[in-house]
């Protein structure tokens, strides 16, 4: 059975993969903070333009924001920034692949947060699909490491793993926060587009302000550097916000656990790009990982 959230989520994963590819070109020109900022700073005008189009051209009414909406937007925005910083920090640590793999517990933790905060149900089949997909992500994450069994066990209980788990928890909490924000402003039939777009615009503007304050305090030179890199940064912002439109819309329609689990298809896009465009040949662990992710997606869709 066709469900709208499925193609929207696939589109979100594709755009996120494109944004990441473009963002790599900013490395060396901007600091980690500056490269992170362009996603929000250059995306905010696009997000605002999107809801203006929804209102003035399509005729969707403005939502009626409330204190609950503001609270969840703040929770989603702050936790997403913190999760992103932790994920970037992992790359400078030993055994970072293990920590990165643990950060991919986002879908599992999002399912838990969604159930606790929003009472979002999760079928047994969907739970199995999430675990299958997670196994595939872990295999891909550690595919190029030389970890033996003993080292892997030691790394599992390391500080790196703890940071990865915290990053995954924050990403999961951020996604649930955004879904809760969208749902809190309600609306009639077809209003999910405005709910999602309005929540995205508010969150992106909030994150832009927070990061501008932080950069002015800690890295004032990065503000000018970000402005000078406006051409590639604009592409990152455009791809990022279009992807976010899809993520927010999908999560307004469907629970976060399902959306984030299907969103792991992004790794299949990455795998395909490496194979067909860059002619990179995957090893056995990567191949098995991609197969598991694909299997998890099939089980997930069959469980609906």
C-alpha positions, 0 to 999 in steps of 0.5 A: 500500500502506498503511503506518502511518508515513504517517498518523502523519506527517500527524498530526504535521505537522497538530499541529505546525501547530496548535502554531505557531498557538497559540504565536503568541499568546504573542509579546509576553508571553514572550521568545523563550527563554520561548516556546521553553521552553513547548513542552518545559516544559508538554509534559514532564508530558504525555509522562510521562503518555503512557508511564504509560498505555502501561505501566499501561493497555495493558501495554507493558513498560518499555524497558531504557535504556543508555548509547547511548540516553542519548547519542542522547537528549542529542544529539537534545535539545541539537541541537533546542534549538540549531536552534530558537534559530538559526531564531528568530535568522534572523528578525532578520537581513536576507534572513532568508527565504533563511536560512529556506529553507536551514534547510529543507534539513533533509530532505536533511541528515537523509537524509545523516545517517541514511545515515551514522549509521544506514545508512538506505537511500534509493531514487532515487525518494525522493531525487527526491521530497526535491529536488522538495519542497525546491524547493517549500519554497524558493519559499514561503520567498522568495515575499514577498521582492523579491530579484532574481537578483543579490541572491539569488546574493549572499544564497546565500553570505551569513552568513544562508545559513550560519546557515540551513544550520546550523539545517537540519543541527542539525534533521536531526541531532536527528531522526536522534538521536531515531530512533537513541535509539528503536531502541537500546532495541529491543523485541518486536512492537508495542513501537515505541509504547513505544520512541518514547514513552520516548525522547520523555519522556526527551528532553523532560524533559532539554530542560526541565531544560537550558532551566530552567538557562539561563533561571535563569542568563540570564533569571530573570524568564521563569520567572515569566512562563512560569508566569503564562501557563499557560493558552495555554502548556498548549495549546502544550505539549499540541499540541507533545507530541502532535505529537512523539509522532507524529514519534517514532513515525513515525521509529521505524517509518520512516527520518527522510528519508521522515518529514521529507519527508512532514512538509513537508505541514505547509506545505500545511496552513498554505497551506490555513488562510491561504486558507480561514480568513484569506481570504489570496490566495497569489501565484504563487510560493506556489502553485507551491511548494505544487504542488511539495510536493504533487508531491514527496509523491506521488513519495515515496509512490510510491517506497515 
